[in-house]
Amino acid sequence: MKKVGKLLFYILVILVVIWCFFPFYWAIVSSLKTDRELFEPNPSLVPKKPSFENYVKVFKERPFHVNILNSVVVAGTTTILTLTFGSLAGYAIARFKFRGKITVMTSILAVSMFPQISILGSLFIILRSMRLINTYLGLILPYTAMTLPLTTWVLQNFFRELPKSIEEAAAIDGCSHARTLFTIVLPMAAPGLVATGLLTFISAWNEFLFALTFMQKPNLYTVPVAIALFKGRSMYEIPWGQIMAASVIVTVPLIILVLIFQRRIIEGLSAGAIKG
């Protein structure tokens, strides 16, 4: 029975891996096919004559390199701001005693549950009155507000699990709370920072609704909006090969980052799950 159960477990794992990986594999295969091969009645799982023509066209026929730069600036700045404010807030919640702590944490969690579409109109009016439409800051501020609750929640949980004895020893040596945080606590909290940083970057990198609404100039589009608005030679043509190629281009770096930091991501997300 144990062998049968183990076999079923491995079969289930293989099926899950195939289920998760196949869409990305299909995107890679489709990006290497010609337009004629893409629309064959019986599509093959392997391109007959692999070609990188779609990858060349993505950059040659449109300013996709500018769109990538826009996403890097917006997502990168959002990540830095979110980690900065989230680490300060998370440390304060985890270490300091004050009235209304539960209310603060509940409010943080509640804010993160608002659907984007419910605040889109009012947020657009606010940003327009501040003249932030079609600016990087017009995306960075909403993205920071959107990702800060999760970052604060995860980091405060991670800080809470760090031993207080180290901070007490630093205080005896004359370290202030700020110096203790930046020289001792944050280096120890590297797994939590890496996990929340990557989640924040990926969330900002993939966000579509705000980017589509607040960025209305093609040279300011972020990657998701640029890919969604790819046009063919006519209004009836959709360049699926180029869309797949662009999707692969912007997805591969994220996969590489996750694979490199996968241990720290697991450590950061599992902080506080096991006590002992």
C-alpha positions as CSV (number, residue, x, y, z in Angstrom):
1,M,0.0,0.0,0.0
2,K,2.9,2.4,0.8
3,K,4.4,1.8,-2.6
4,V,1.0,2.4,-4.3
5,G,0.5,5.6,-2.3
6,K,4.0,6.8,-3.2
7,L,3.5,6.1,-6.9
8,L,0.2,8.0,-6.9
9,F,1.9,10.9,-5.1
10,Y,4.6,11.1,-7.8
11,I,2.0,10.8,-10.6
12,L,0.1,13.7,-9.0
13,V,3.2,15.8,-8.7
14,I,4.1,15.2,-12.4
15,L,0.6,16.1,-13.5
16,V,0.7,19.3,-11.4
17,V,4.1,20.2,-12.9
18,I,2.8,19.6,-16.4
19,W,-0.3,21.6,-15.7
20,C,1.7,24.6,-14.5
21,F,4.6,24.5,-16.9
22,F,2.7,23.7,-20.2
23,P,1.3,27.2,-20.8
24,F,4.8,28.7,-20.6
25,Y,6.1,25.9,-22.8
26,W,3.4,26.6,-25.3
27,A,4.3,30.3,-25.3
28,I,7.9,29.4,-26.1
29,V,6.9,27.0,-28.9
30,S,4.5,29.5,-30.4
31,S,7.1,32.3,-30.3
32,L,9.4,30.1,-32.4
33,K,6.8,29.3,-35.1
34,T,6.0,31.3,-38.2
35,D,2.6,32.9,-38.7
36,R,1.6,30.2,-41.1
37,E,2.6,27.4,-38.8
38,L,0.7,29.0,-35.8
39,F,-2.6,28.7,-37.6
40,E,-2.3,25.1,-38.9
41,P,-5.4,22.9,-38.3
42,N,-3.2,20.4,-36.3
43,P,-0.6,22.4,-34.4
44,S,2.5,20.6,-33.3
45,L,4.0,20.6,-29.9
46,V,7.5,21.3,-31.4
47,P,8.1,23.9,-34.1
48,K,9.0,22.4,-37.4
49,K,11.4,25.2,-38.4
50,P,12.3,27.2,-35.3
51,S,12.7,30.9,-36.0
52,F,13.6,33.9,-33.9
53,E,11.8,36.2,-36.3
54,N,9.1,37.1,-33.8
55,Y,11.7,38.1,-31.2
56,V,13.3,40.4,-33.7
57,K,10.0,42.0,-34.8
58,V,9.0,42.7,-31.1
59,F,11.9,45.2,-30.9
60,K,12.1,46.2,-34.5
61,E,8.5,47.1,-35.2
62,R,7.6,48.8,-31.8
63,P,9.5,50.4,-28.9
64,F,9.3,47.4,-26.7
65,H,12.7,48.1,-25.1
66,V,11.2,51.4,-23.8
67,N,8.2,49.5,-22.4
68,I,10.6,47.1,-20.6
69,L,12.5,50.1,-19.2
70,N,9.2,51.7,-18.0
71,S,8.3,48.5,-16.1
72,V,11.8,48.2,-14.6
73,V,11.7,51.8,-13.3
74,V,8.1,51.5,-11.9
75,A,8.5,48.0,-10.4
76,G,12.0,48.7,-9.1
77,T,11.1,52.0,-7.4
78,T,7.9,50.5,-6.0
79,T,9.9,47.6,-4.5
80,I,12.4,49.9,-2.9
81,L,9.8,52.2,-1.4
82,T,7.6,49.3,-0.2
83,L,10.5,47.5,1.5
84,T,11.7,50.7,3.1
85,F,8.3,51.7,4.6
86,G,7.2,48.1,5.1
87,S,10.3,47.2,7.1
88,L,9.9,50.2,9.4
89,A,6.2,49.6,9.9
90,G,6.7,45.8,10.4
91,Y,9.5,46.3,12.9
92,A,7.4,48.9,14.9
93,I,4.4,46.6,15.0
94,A,6.5,43.5,16.0
95,R,8.6,45.1,18.7
96,F,6.7,48.1,20.2
97,K,3.7,47.9,22.5
98,F,1.0,50.5,21.8
99,R,-2.7,50.8,22.0
100,G,-4.7,49.7,19.0
101,K,-2.1,47.3,17.6
102,I,-4.8,44.8,16.7
103,T,-6.8,47.5,15.0
104,V,-3.8,48.6,13.0
105,M,-3.1,45.1,11.8
106,T,-6.8,44.5,11.0
107,S,-6.9,47.8,9.0
108,I,-3.8,46.8,7.1
109,L,-5.3,43.5,6.2
110,A,-8.6,45.1,5.3
111,V,-7.0,47.7,3.0
112,S,-5.3,45.0,1.0
113,M,-8.6,43.3,0.2
114,F,-10.1,46.2,-1.7
115,P,-10.7,45.3,-5.4
116,Q,-8.7,47.5,-7.7
117,I,-11.7,48.4,-9.9
118,S,-13.6,49.8,-6.9
119,I,-11.0,52.5,-6.3
120,L,-10.0,53.1,-9.9
121,G,-12.3,56.1,-10.7
122,S,-11.6,58.0,-7.5
123,L,-7.9,57.3,-7.8
124,F,-7.9,58.6,-11.4
125,I,-9.5,61.8,-10.3
126,I,-7.0,62.3,-7.5
127,L,-4.0,61.6,-9.7
128,R,-5.4,63.9,-12.4
129,S,-5.8,66.7,-9.9
130,M,-2.2,66.2,-8.9
131,R,-1.1,66.1,-12.6
132,L,0.4,62.7,-12.2
133,I,-1.4,61.0,-15.1
134,N,1.2,59.8,-17.7
135,T,4.0,59.9,-15.1
136,Y,6.0,57.3,-13.4
137,L,5.0,58.6,-10.0
138,G,1.3,58.2,-11.0
139,L,1.9,54.4,-11.0
140,I,4.5,54.2,-8.3
141,L,2.3,55.7,-5.6
142,P,-0.7,53.5,-6.2
143,Y,1.5,50.4,-6.6
144,T,3.3,51.2,-3.3
145,A,0.0,51.6,-1.5
146,M,-1.3,48.4,-3.0
147,T,1.7,46.2,-2.1
148,L,2.6,47.8,1.3
149,P,0.0,46.0,3.4
150,L,1.2,42.5,2.4
151,T,4.8,43.6,2.9
152,T,4.1,45.0,6.3
153,W,2.2,41.9,7.4
154,V,4.8,39.4,6.2
155,L,7.8,41.4,7.7
156,Q,6.2,42.0,11.1
157,N,5.6,38.3,11.3
158,F,9.3,37.7,10.4
159,F,10.6,40.3,12.8
160,R,8.5,38.8,15.6
161,E,10.3,35.5,15.2
162,L,13.8,37.0,15.5
163,P,15.4,36.6,19.0
164,K,15.0,39.7,21.1
165,S,18.2,38.9,23.0
166,I,20.3,40.2,20.2
167,E,18.5,43.5,20.1
168,E,18.7,43.7,23.9
169,A,22.5,43.1,23.8
170,A,22.8,45.9,21.1
171,A,20.8,48.2,23.3
172,I,23.2,47.5,26.3
173,D,26.1,48.5,24.0
174,G,24.4,51.8,23.3
175,C,22.7,51.1,19.9
176,S,19.6,53.1,19.1
177,H,16.5,51.4,17.7
178,A,17.3,52.8,14.3
179,R,20.9,51.6,14.3
180,T,19.8,48.2,15.6
181,L,17.2,47.9,12.9
182,F,19.6,48.8,10.0
183,T,22.8,47.0,11.2
184,I,21.4,43.9,12.9
185,V,17.8,43.2,12.4
186,L,17.5,43.8,8.6
187,P,20.5,41.6,7.7
188,M,19.0,38.9,9.8
189,A,15.7,39.4,8.1
190,A,17.1,38.9,4.6
191,P,14.9,35.9,3.7
192,G,11.8,37.9,4.6
193,L,13.0,41.0,2.7
194,V,13.9,38.9,-0.4
195,A,10.5,37.1,-0.3
196,T,8.4,40.3,0.0
197,G,10.7,42.2,-2.4
198,L,10.2,39.6,-5.1
199,L,6.5,39.4,-4.5
200,T,6.2,43.2,-4.7
201,F,8.3,43.4,-7.9
202,I,6.3,40.7,-9.6
203,S,3.0,42.3,-8.6
204,A,4.1,45.7,-9.9
205,W,5.6,44.2,-13.0
206,N,2.4,42.3,-13.9
207,E,-0.2,44.9,-12.9
208,F,-2.4,45.8,-15.8
209,L,-5.5,47.8,-14.8
210,F,-3.8,50.8,-13.2
211,A,-1.1,50.9,-15.9
212,L,-3.8,50.9,-18.7
213,T,-5.8,53.7,-17.0
214,F,-3.0,56.0,-15.8
215,M,-0.6,55.7,-18.7
216,Q,-2.2,56.8,-21.9
217,K,0.9,57.4,-24.1
218,P,2.5,54.5,-26.0
219,N,6.0,55.5,-25.0
220,L,5.0,55.3,-21.3
221,Y,3.2,51.9,-21.5
222,T,4.5,49.2,-19.1
223,V,5.0,45.7,-20.4
224,P,1.5,44.2,-19.7
225,V,-0.2,47.1,-21.4
226,A,2.2,47.1,-24.4
227,I,1.7,43.4,-25.0
228,A,-2.1,43.7,-24.7
229,L,-2.1,46.5,-27.3
230,F,0.1,44.8,-29.9
231,K,-1.3,45.4,-33.3
232,G,-0.9,43.7,-36.6
233,R,-0.7,45.1,-40.1
234,S,-4.5,45.6,-40.1
235,M,-7.2,46.0,-37.4
236,Y,-8.3,42.4,-38.1
237,E,-4.8,40.9,-37.5
238,I,-3.4,39.9,-34.1
239,P,0.3,39.1,-34.1
240,W,0.1,36.1,-31.8
241,G,3.7,35.1,-32.5
242,Q,5.0,38.4,-31.4
243,I,2.7,38.4,-28.3
244,M,4.1,35.1,-27.3
245,A,7.7,36.2,-27.9
246,A,7.2,39.3,-25.8
247,S,5.6,37.2,-23.0
248,V,8.6,34.9,-22.9
249,I,11.0,37.9,-22.9
250,V,9.4,39.5,-19.8
251,T,8.7,36.2,-18.0
252,V,12.1,34.5,-18.2
253,P,13.9,37.1,-15.9
254,L,11.2,36.6,-13.2
255,I,11.5,32.8,-13.3
256,I,15.3,33.1,-13.0
257,L,15.0,35.4,-10.0
258,V,12.6,33.1,-8.3
259,L,14.8,30.1,-8.9
260,I,17.9,31.9,-7.6
261,F,16.1,33.1,-4.4
262,Q,13.7,30.2,-3.9
263,R,15.2,29.1,-0.6
264,R,15.0,32.6,0.9
265,I,11.4,33.0,-0.5
266,I,10.3,29.8,1.3
267,E,12.1,30.9,4.5
268,G,10.5,34.3,4.4
269,L,6.9,33.1,3.6
270,S,7.1,30.3,6.2
271,A,8.3,32.6,9.0
272,G,6.1,32.1,12.1
273,A,4.4,29.0,10.7
274,I,6.4,26.7,13.0
275,K,7.3,27.6,16.5
276,G,9.6,25.6,18.7
